[in-house]
Amino acid sequence: MVLKMTIQTRVFAAVLGTALAAPTWACSICRCGDPTFNALGKEGIVQTGLRLALDWDEVNKTQGDPKGDFDSLTERREALLVAYGFSPRFTLIARVPYSHRDLTEREDGDVEKTSHSGFADPEVYGQVKLWSSLFEGDVGTRSSLYLVAGVKTAWGENKASSNGARLDEHVQPGTGSTDWFAGLSGSYQLNPRSALFASAQFRRTGRNDFHYRYGNATLLNFAYEHKLGARWDGVMELNYRDAGRDKTDAAGARDSDTGGSITYLTPRLLFDAGKGWVLRASAQIPLSQSGLHGFQHEKTVLNLGVTRVFLQ
């Protein structure tokens, strides 16, 4: 079957998802999914040259007994993603997030609210194509497999304080730790209008200067993409996360209300505005939270974004 890579197809592909990149949220409040897949597209990785994406999202979570002591956290985040393809086989990607966090703590009937904003931890990673298969006549790629590996730096703010006292760990924009991650992703073109994408990744977290360590995490993603028209495209994803409990001190004490597993359903809509600009919107809806440890509840995550593809 012959597939011609038109400008619209390239823009669409560049938005639907590349291989995976680790989310930059701490594991006790992180969500599933793949920010690079959301921003650039399964074919974006093979393109040479520059691509930019700007995202806004909001995540809400509560930890602790809702009838007793609990914490409620809302985070709104803007993230700039910069990707440069040096060749069809290798792309280097960087993400720089800025975080706004509002924490409400209730203990023994007393309620305390804390807010803080600042730069979160940037991450840098590379993606390499390991293998691909072509359609007959060498006119397009039917399937491909990629390796991704990188680091989440400890460069974000993790020592924010008020009146001489350090703010709660979950109000800090950055985790204060260096995390390493690696994984595989692959895609399969079903026909000129539809494709599948899947990825798996493991994230190894580090300990920060205050002896806090967020749990290691495994992330799985599966997506179906389909062109809805000349300018509109749709994606339906399943996102899964399994994370260990956070360790709160040098002795390795664990927070019982962190970690566990959760699955999300994520519908996404994309609009090709022309000249390399694509607008995006999605909602990440929790399907099952029964696997979360202790008392935890995660709400629907909203995401809005814009991508600029500099076509060659």
C-alpha positions in Angstrom: 0.0 0.0 0.0 1.4 3.4 -1.0 1.6 6.1 1.7 2.5 9.6 0.7 3.9 11.9 3.5 2.0 15.2 2.8 2.6 18.3 5.0 -0.7 17.6 6.9 0.4 13.9 7.5 3.8 15.0 8.8 2.2 17.5 11.1 -0.3 15.0 12.3 2.3 12.4 12.8 4.5 14.8 14.6 1.8 15.5 17.2 0.4 12.1 17.9 3.4 10.8 19.7 7.0 9.8 19.7 8.4 7.2 22.0 8.4 7.6 25.6 9.7 10.1 28.0 9.3 10.0 31.7 6.9 12.4 33.4 8.7 15.0 35.5 6.2 14.8 38.4 7.2 13.2 41.7 5.9 9.6 41.7 3.6 10.2 44.7 1.7 12.8 42.6 2.7 11.8 39.0 0.4 10.6 36.4 0.5 8.1 33.6 1.2 8.9 30.0 3.9 10.1 27.7 4.5 13.8 27.4 6.6 13.4 24.3 4.0 11.2 22.6 1.5 13.9 23.4 3.7 16.7 22.0 5.6 15.4 19.0 4.1 12.3 17.4 5.2 8.8 16.6 6.8 10.0 13.4 8.3 13.1 14.9 11.3 11.3 16.1 12.4 10.3 12.6 12.2 13.9 11.3 15.4 16.0 11.1 15.5 19.6 12.3 13.7 21.5 15.1 10.3 20.9 16.8 8.9 22.9 19.7 5.9 22.3 22.0 4.3 24.2 24.9 1.9 22.4 27.3 -0.3 23.4 30.2 -1.9 20.8 32.4 -3.5 20.5 35.8 -3.4 17.5 38.2 -5.3 17.0 41.5 -4.7 14.4 44.1 -5.6 13.7 47.8 -3.6 11.6 50.2 -4.8 10.4 53.6 -8.1 9.6 55.2 -10.8 12.1 53.9 -12.6 11.8 57.2 -9.5 12.5 59.2 -6.0 13.8 58.4 -5.3 14.3 54.7 -3.4 16.4 52.1 -4.9 17.8 49.0 -2.6 18.9 46.2 -3.3 20.8 43.0 -0.5 21.4 40.5 -0.7 23.5 37.3 2.3 23.2 35.1 3.7 24.8 31.9 6.3 22.8 30.1 8.5 23.7 27.1 9.7 20.8 25.0 12.5 21.2 22.5 13.4 18.4 20.1 16.1 18.3 17.4 16.5 15.5 15.0 20.2 15.1 13.9 19.2 12.3 11.5 16.2 10.0 10.9 17.7 7.6 13.5 18.6 10.0 16.4 16.8 12.8 18.2 17.8 14.7 21.3 15.0 16.1 23.5 14.8 18.5 26.5 11.8 19.4 28.7 11.8 22.5 31.0 8.7 22.7 33.3 7.5 25.5 35.5 5.2 24.5 38.4 2.4 26.1 40.5 1.4 24.1 43.5 -1.3 24.5 46.1 -1.3 22.2 49.1 -4.1 21.9 51.7 -3.2 20.0 54.9 -5.7 19.0 57.5 -4.4 17.6 60.8 -6.4 17.2 64.0 -9.1 19.4 62.6 -6.6 22.3 61.8 -6.4 23.3 58.1 -3.2 24.9 56.6 -2.8 26.0 53.0 0.5 26.5 51.3 1.3 27.7 47.7 4.5 28.0 45.8 5.7 28.4 42.2 9.0 27.8 40.6 11.0 25.8 38.0 10.7 22.1 38.3 13.4 19.6 37.2 14.4 19.7 33.5 15.1 16.4 31.8 17.3 15.5 28.8 17.1 12.3 26.8 17.9 10.8 23.5 16.0 8.5 21.2 17.4 6.0 18.8 15.7 4.0 16.1 16.6 0.3 16.5 14.6 -1.2 13.6 11.9 -0.4 11.1 10.0 -2.2 8.3 8.9 -0.5 5.0 5.8 -0.9 2.9 6.3 -2.5 -0.5 8.1 -0.1 -2.9 9.9 1.7 0.0 7.3 4.4 0.1 6.7 4.6 3.9 7.3 2.9 7.3 4.8 0.3 8.5 6.4 -0.5 11.8 9.3 0.8 14.0 11.1 0.2 17.3 12.9 2.8 19.4 15.2 2.9 22.4 15.0 6.0 24.7 17.2 6.8 27.7 17.9 9.9 29.7 18.0 11.8 33.0 15.7 14.0 35.1 18.1 16.5 36.6 18.0 17.8 40.2 18.1 21.4 38.9 14.6 22.4 39.9 13.8 24.3 43.1 13.7 21.9 46.1 14.7 24.2 49.0 11.8 26.7 49.0 11.0 28.0 52.5 8.8 30.4 54.4 9.7 32.2 57.6 12.9 30.2 57.8 11.3 26.8 57.5 11.4 24.6 54.4 8.1 24.0 52.8 6.5 20.5 52.6 8.2 18.2 50.1 5.1 18.1 47.9 5.0 21.9 47.5 8.6 21.9 46.2 8.5 22.4 42.4 11.5 20.0 41.9 12.2 16.6 43.6 15.8 17.5 44.4 16.9 14.1 43.0 18.6 12.8 39.9 16.5 10.1 38.2 17.5 7.8 35.4 15.0 6.3 32.9 15.1 4.0 29.9 12.6 2.1 27.8 11.3 0.9 24.4 8.5 2.1 22.2 7.1 1.0 18.9 4.5 1.9 16.3 2.5 0.1 13.6 0.7 1.8 10.6 -2.6 0.0 10.1 -3.6 2.0 7.0 -3.2 5.6 5.6 -5.6 6.9 8.3 -4.9 4.8 11.4 -1.9 3.6 13.5 -1.0 2.0 16.8 1.6 3.1 19.3 2.9 1.4 22.5 5.7 2.0 25.0 7.2 0.7 28.2 9.6 2.4 30.5 11.3 2.0 33.9 12.3 5.0 36.0 15.0 4.7 38.8 14.6 7.6 41.3 17.3 9.1 43.5 17.3 10.6 47.0 17.4 14.3 47.6 19.4 16.3 50.1 16.6 15.9 52.7 16.7 12.1 52.4 13.3 11.9 50.6 13.1 9.4 47.7 10.1 9.1 45.5 9.2 5.5 44.5 10.6 3.9 41.3 8.0 3.7 38.6 7.1 1.5 35.6 5.0 3.2 32.9 3.0 1.4 30.1 1.2 3.2 27.3 -1.0 2.0 24.3 -2.6 4.3 21.8 -4.8 4.2 18.7 -4.7 7.2 16.4 -7.1 8.0 13.5 -7.5 10.9 11.1 -11.0 12.4 11.5 -10.8 14.8 8.5 -8.5 17.1 6.6 -7.6 19.1 9.8 -8.9 17.0 12.7 -7.3 14.0 14.3 -8.1 11.8 17.3 -6.2 9.6 19.7 -7.4 7.1 22.3 -4.9 6.0 24.9 -4.6 3.6 27.8 -2.0 4.6 30.3 -0.8 2.5 33.2 1.6 3.4 36.1 3.0 1.2 38.9 5.1 3.0 41.5 6.8 2.1 44.8 6.1 3.8 48.1 8.0 7.0 48.8 10.9 6.8 51.4 10.7 9.8 53.7 14.0 9.7 55.7 17.6 8.4 55.8 16.4 5.2 57.5 14.1 4.3 54.6 10.7 4.8 56.3 7.9 4.5 53.8 4.9 6.7 53.3 1.9 4.3 53.4 -0.3 6.7 51.3 2.0 6.7 48.2 2.7 4.4 45.3 0.6 1.6 43.8 -0.9 1.1 40.4 -3.5 3.1 38.4 -4.9 3.0 34.8 -6.2 5.9 32.8 -8.2 6.3 29.6 -7.1 9.4 27.6 -9.0 10.8 24.6 -7.1 13.5 22.7 -8.2 15.8 19.9 -5.8 17.6 17.5 -6.3 20.4 15.1 -4.0 21.3 12.2 -3.9 25.1 12.1 -1.5 25.1 9.1 2.1 26.2 8.5 3.4 23.6 11.0 1.1 24.7 13.9 -1.0 22.1 15.7 -3.4 22.6 18.7 -4.0 19.8 21.2 -6.4 19.0 24.0 -6.9 15.9 26.2 -8.4 14.6 29.4 -6.8 11.8 31.3 -9.6 9.9 33.1 -8.9 7.4 35.9 -10.4 4.0 35.2 -9.3 2.1 38.3 -7.7 3.4 41.5 -8.1 0.2 43.6 -4.4 -0.6 43.2 -3.2 2.6 44.9 -1.6 2.1 48.4 -3.3 3.5 51.5 -5.7 6.4 51.1 -5.2 8.1 47.7 -7.5 9.6 45.1 -6.5 11.0 41.7 -8.8 13.2 39.6 -9.0 13.7 35.8 -6.0 15.4 34.4 -6.5 18.2 31.8 -4.0 19.1 29.2 -3.8 21.9 26.5 -0.9 22.3 24.2 0.5 23.8 20.9 3.2 22.3 18.7 5.3 24.0 16.1 6.9 21.7 13.5 9.6 23.3 11.4 9.2 21.2 8.2 12.3 20.4 6.2 
